[in-house]
């Protein structure tokens, strides 16, 4: 839950410190502001909340689930947490990238999806289209168009 002033890392406190004025020194370049902006943009653009939450891995210090095509990973530990998620629906070779750091990507290999969390971080992974994936999708779309055309011409006959 985000409260008034969290995006500026206000600490609150006892009255009157619990009423810091937000708009006198707004800093849209602060790390926490950028983090919350990324989450809000992702929420608006992805529609992930329209999909069921499916647990993918759970233990004492790591939790991962998917909603639609997105993988969410959490830890309650400050120690590095590395897991190979085998319960997932991604095809072999799928590249997933952290929405907070586009250079932080992981790839499904041998049906395993490796995830590393450091220092209590949260990661949200989104599939990234690669040239190979685009070629496969293009072939699928072409085949579907052919099937639709065949069905349309057959129903007209």
N, C-alpha and C positions, 0 to 999 in steps of 0.2 A: 504494500500500500504506500502511496506517495502522498505526502502532506504538503500543504502550502509552505514553500521555502526550501523543500528538499532539493529541488533542481539547482539551488544555489548553495547547498550544503550548510544552510542555516542550522544552528544548534538549538535554537529555542532557549528554554530555561525558565526561570521564575519571572513573574510579572515585573517589569515591562519587557524583558528580553524575549518573551514569547510572542511578541508582536513586532518583530523586525519589519521594516518597510521593504517590500519586495522590489518595487520599481525604481528605487533611487540608485541602485548599483547593479542592475541586471547584467550578468556576464554569460552570453551565449557560447563563449569559447571554453567554459569550464568543463572538466572531464565529466562530472556528474550530469551537467546539462546535456552534453552531447550523447551520453549513454541513454538518458531518458528520451531524448529526441529520437534516437535510433529505435528504441523499443516502441515508441508511439507510432512512428512511421511504419515499422514492420507490422504492428497490429492492424493499422488502417489498410495497408496494401495487400497483406497476405491472406486475410480471411481465415487464418488457422483455427479460430474459435468456432468455425462452422463444422469442424471435424471432431470425431471422437478422440479422446485421449487414450492411447494404447501404451501401457507400461512395457518398456523394452529391457530394462535392467534395474535391479534394486538391491542394495546391500546397506550395511551400516553407515557408509560414508559416500555413497554415490547413488544417484537416481537419474534415470533417463526415460523419456517417453517421446512418442511421436503424436503429432496432430496433422493429418494430411501428409504432405511431403516434408514436413519440418521436424527436426530432431532437437529436443530440449535436453540439456545435461546440467546437473547440479551436484554440488558437493557441500558437505558441512564441515570439511576439513581444510586446514591451511596447508597440509602436506600435499604433494603432487599425487593425483589420483589418475591412474591409467587403467583403462578397461577396453576389452575387445567385445563389442556388442555383436552377438550372433543372432539375436531375435530382432529382425528388422525386415522391411519389405523392399529394400533397395537392390536393384540389379547389380551384378558384378561390374566393377569399374566405375560405379557412380561416384562423382566427386561432390562432396558437401563442404560448404565454406561457412565459417563463423560470421554472422551478420555484424559483429562488432569489429572484426578484423578480416578483411577479404583475403589476406595472405595466409590466414590460418585455416587450412583445408585438410580434409581427411578423405581417404578413398577406400571404397569397399574392395577388399582383396581376400580371396579364399573364403568368401562369405562372411568375413569379419569386418566390422567397422570400428577402427581404433579411435578412442577419444581420450584426450589428456586434459585434465583440469588442474590449474595451479592456483595456490593461494586463495582457495575458497571461491573461485570464479564460477560464473554461469556462462554457458555457451548455448547459442541457438544456431543450429546448422540448417542451411538451405541448399538444395541441389544447385549445382552450377552446370550449365550446359557446356559440354566440351564439343569439339568438332566431331568426334566419334558419336556422341549422343545425338547431335543434330542430324547426322547422316542417317542414323537408325530411325529417328523420329520422322525424317523426311520420307523415308521408304515406307514407314507405317501409314503416314498420311496419304501417300500416293496409292497404296494398296486399298485404303478405305475409300478413297475417291472412286477407284475402279469398281469396287463392290457396290457402292451407292449408284453408280452409273448403270451397272448391269441390272440392279434391282429395279431402277426406274424404267429402263427400256423393256424389261421383262413384264412389268406391270402395265405398260402401255400397249403391249401386243395382244 
